[in-house]
Amino acid sequence: MVGDEPALPYQRPPLSKAYLAGKSSLEELAIRKAEFYDKRDIRLVQGTVTQIDRAAQQVVLSDGTTMAYAGLALCTGGRARSLSVSGIDLPGIFYLRTFADVASIRAWAAPGRHAVIVGGGYIGLETAASLRALGLEVTVLEAAERVLERVTAPEVSAFYERVHRDAGVVVRTGALVEAMAGDDRVREVILAGGERILADLVIVGVGLVPNTELAADAGLLVEDGIVIDDLACTSDPRIVAAGDCASHRMARYSRLVRLESVPSAGEQAKTAAATLCGVERPIAALPWFWSDQYDLKLQIAGLNTGYDELVLSGDPTRDRDFTCYYLEQGRLLAADCVNRPRDFMEARQVISRGLDVDRAQLKAARAS
């Protein structure tokens, strides 16, 4: 197993949540302890693969060494999308992708300081909640007209904007960042139009770029991500892929989908491992996601792309628990469940099995 970080393989989702807030350690984030790998003769190599030689069935590392393979799994993930504005290289400006990123942020995140977060997606909002817990003043700048615009309905966006504002976060939508300004470190974020916002530190969370270059250079099929089939095979049957780097044509949605989701990455990894062992275990699980902010757990079942109707259970304008159901021609596509685990479990079953839904029953659902 070749990876470019010095730590044991660890869980990334808690980085913007418990780890940033200082509620967990890197050891607690480890997927397995070192003994697990030792007992199973799994060799962990810190390094970077620079080339895949498909003809020779070997990979080349940055130090020039090679490793032969009978089967190869590409779990290259992605990297934080960069922000191309002047001053972006000033000290005090961070991306959040690795434990080292969070360690750097925490060193700057002193109570009372002003943190500016560029991006109002899940990472940006989770980071805002964690920094508020650490006693920082926080401003979120979102270029779109609402937070979470790409992934949720307006009602859910409005709910999270209200929650963050109630917690003391300044949320600015339609805010286009033009530049960063400072001297020995960042001091201000400059918006289009010239407005300047005080910043002791800046965290950029504007999306993820899949790491597909290695696969593309090897001649594998790449379309947004490394294209895989139901058995996680790439265009080379000896090479599988899984995770944020992989695009999978999902029959349920009749299109290629690249999911940035830990549960989906886990399902793809199980299939990839089975394929390498000569066992067929098709990818079939319904996509699902989650986000923790303050005392709120958002659980999302399915993908809402193409919905034409919303059904709300609960009132997001005043409640701290509700479910937003997304339907297309009367069929349940997805559900955003805030502090409603029972709704989430039931929605997964309904969507996975293609069951009929009763709108009255959806509206009458309650948290449990």
N, C-alpha and C positions, 0 to 999 in steps of 0.2 A: 504494500500500500504506500504510494508515493504522495506526499503532500508538502506544501511550501510553508506551513506554519510549524513552529517548534513545539506546540502543545499536542497532547493526545487528542484524537478526534472528539469534538465537543458539539453541544447543541447551540445553534445560533439564535433561535427565537428569544431566549431570555436576555440576550445582550442589550437590547433596547429597553428591557423591562427590569427584572430583578437584579441582573448583574450591574447595570448602570446605576440603579438605585442603591447599590451596595448591600443588597439582601442575599446575595449568593456569591460563592467563590468559583474560580475557574475549575477547581477540583470537582465541585458539585455539578458543573456543567458537562463534565466528561461523560461520553456515551458509555464507555467501559473503562475499567481500571487497567493499568499496565499488565497485571497478571493475566487478564483475559486473553490478550494478544499473545503473551508468552506461552501460555498453556496450549494454544491452538496453532502454534508455529506460524503466526502472522507477523511478518517483518514490516515494521514501520520505518520508512525512509524519508528523511527530510530533504526535499529537493524539488526541482522543477523539470518536468518533461518538456523538451523543446522540439521533439520530432517523433512521429510514428512512422516506422519503416514497415509498411504492410507486406511487402514482398518477402522481407527477411523475418517478419513477425517478431519485431523487437522495437523497443522505445529507446530514445537517446535522451540522457539527462544533460543539464546545463554544464556539468563538470566533464562531459565527454564520455561517461560510462554508459553502457548499454544493458538492457534487461530483455531477455527473450520472453515471449508469451505464447501460450496455447490459446488463451482467451484474454481479452482486454476489456476492462470496464472504464468508461470515461464518465467520471462524476466531478467534472471541473467547475460546476456551479456558475457563479457570476461575480461581477465586480460592481462596485457602486458607480452609477453614472456620474460623470464629472460635470461640473458647471463651468461653462466657458465665458467667464467675465474677467475684466481686469482686476488685479489684486487678489486673485483666488489663491495665490501661493503664500500669502501672509501667514505668519505664525498665529495660531488660535482658530484656524479654520479646519474643520474635520469632516470626514465621511465616517459612516458607521457601518462596518461590515465584519470586522474581526475583533477578537478580544483585545488585540493591541490598540485598535482604534478607540475602544471604550476606556482602556487604561489611560490613554492620552486625554480623552475628554474629561474623565474624572479628576485628573490632575489640575485641570483648569476650572472645574465646576465648583467654585467656592460659593457658599451661601451669600445672597445679596448681589451677586454678579448678574449681568444682563446677557442672556443667551438668546440668539436669534436662530431659528430653525427654518431653513429654506426647504419647503415641501410639506404639504398637508395631507400626505398619504398615511398609511398605517405606521410606518417607521417614524415619520415626523411627529405624529400625535402621541405615539407611545413614548418617544423620547421627551416630548414636552411634559407628559405626566410624570416621568421619572425625575426630570430636572426640577419640577415644582416640588416634588417630595424631598429633594435635596436643598430646598430653600432658595432657588434661583428665580429671578424675574425672567419670564419667557415670552418671546414674541414668535408666532408662527406666520410665515409668509407663504401664501399659496398663489400661484400664477392663475389658476382657474377661478371660476366664479364661486366655487364652494369647495370645501375640503372633501376628500374621498370621492371626487366627482366621477372618476373612471370606474369605480367599483360598487357604489351604493346609490340608492334613490335619494332625491332631495330631502325627504323626511328624515332619513338616517343622518345625512350630512348636517342638517340643521340641529339635530339632537346632539351630535358630538361637538359642534361649534358652541352650543349653549353650555354643555358640560365643561368644556375647557375654559370658557369665559367665566363661568361660575367659580372655577378653581383659580382664577387670577391670571390666566393666559390671555395675552393679546393676540387675537386671530385676525389676520388681514388677508382677504381674498382679492383676486384681481391684482395682485402685487407682483410686478415684474422687477426682478433684481437686475440692475445694470452694472454694478461694480461693488468691490470691497475697498475700503479705504483705511489707512492707518500708517504707522511708522515702523516701530520695532515689532508691532503685532497689529492685528485687526482692531479697529476702533469703531467703524461705522459700516453699515450696509446702505448702499445708495440705490434707490428705486428709480425706475423710469419716471421722468418728470422732475427728478432732482431731490426728492425727499430723502433725508438722512436719518437712519435709525441707529441709536446707540447699541454697540455690541462689544462685550468683553470676550465672547467666543461665538463662533458660528458653526452650526452643524448642517451639512447639506444632505438632504434625503430626497433626491429627485428620480429615483428609480434604479433599476439594475440592468446591466449589460451582460448577456450570457457569454461565457468563455467558450467560444466555438472555433477560435483561430486554429488550434491544434488539429481539430477534426477537419476543418476546411483545407488546411495545408496537406493533409493526408488524402484528400480527394473524397472524403465522406460527404453525403448529402446533408446540406445545411439550409434550413429555412426558418429564420428567426432563432431556432435552436438546432441542435443535432437531431435530425429526423430519425425517430425510432418507430418500430411496428408494435403490435400487441404483445410481443415477446421481448420487448426492449432492445431488439436488434437494430443496429444501424444499417447502412447500405452495404456494409461488410459483415457477413454473418458471424465472423469471429470476434467482432467488436460490439459490445453493448454500451448503452448510456442511460443515465438516470439523473433526475434532479432538475435544478434550475436551468441547466444547460440543454435539456432535452425537449424536443417538440414531438408530441404524440397525436396521431390522428384518432380522435375519440369519436366512435360511432354515435354516442349519445348526442353529440353536438355537431356532427357532420363536418368537422374541420380540424385542422391542426391546432393544437393548444399547447402552449408552453406555460406550465404552472409554477409559480413561485410559492410553493407550499410544502411544508415539512411532511405532512401526512402523505401527499402525493409522491414526494421524493422517496419516502419509505416504501410505498407500494411498488414504485418502479424498481427500486433497488432489490426488493424481494424477487420480482420477476426476472431482473437481470441476473441475479445470482442463480436462480433456478435454471435459466437458459444456459449459463456457463456450465452447469452441472448436468445438462442433458435432459432437464425436466421442463415440460411445458406448463407454465402458470401464467396465463394471459392477464394483462393489466385490465382490471374491471371495476375497481372501487370508485365510488362517487367522490369527486373533489370536495374537500372541505378545508376550512381555514379557521383561525381564531386570532383575537387581539385582546390583550389585557390593558386597560387604562383605568387608573384610580381603582374604584371598587366594581368596575364594570367588566364583565367577560362577554365579548362579542363572539359568537360562534356562527359560522356561515356554512350552509349546506348547499352544494351545487354552484353553478355559474348562472348569473342572471342575464347574460347576453341575449337580446332579442325579446325581452319581456314586453308585454303590452297592457298589463294590468297589475295593480298593487292592491294587496289586502293587508290591512293593519290590525293586529291584535294588541290592544293597549294603546296608550296615548303618548307618543314620544315627545310631545310638547310639555308634559308635566311628570310622566312616570320615569323611573329608572330601570324598568323592565318592560319589554315589548318585543314583538316579532313583526318583521316586515316580510310578507310573502310575495314572491315574484311569479306571475303566471304568464303563459303564452297560449292564447286560444283555449283558455280554461285548464291547461295542464301546468302543474307546479314545476317550475324550473329551479328555484332557489329560495332560500330563506335566510334572513339576517336575524339572529336571535340574541337579544341583549338580556343577560341574566335570566335566560329561560332555557335551561338544559333539556327539559322535557320536550319543548317545542322543537328543539334542534334534533333530538333523536328521532322524533316522529317524522319530521320533515325529511330526514335522510332515508327513512324507510319508504315513505311515499314516493320520493323522487326515484330512488333506486329501483323500485318495483313497478313504477309507472301506474300507481293506483289513482283512482278518481278522487277528486277533492270536493268537499262541500264548503263553499265560501262562508256560510254561517258558522260552521264548526271551526274554521280557521279563525274567524273573528272572536269566537268565544274561548279560544285557547287561553290557558293561564299558566303562569310560572309554577315550577315545583322544584 
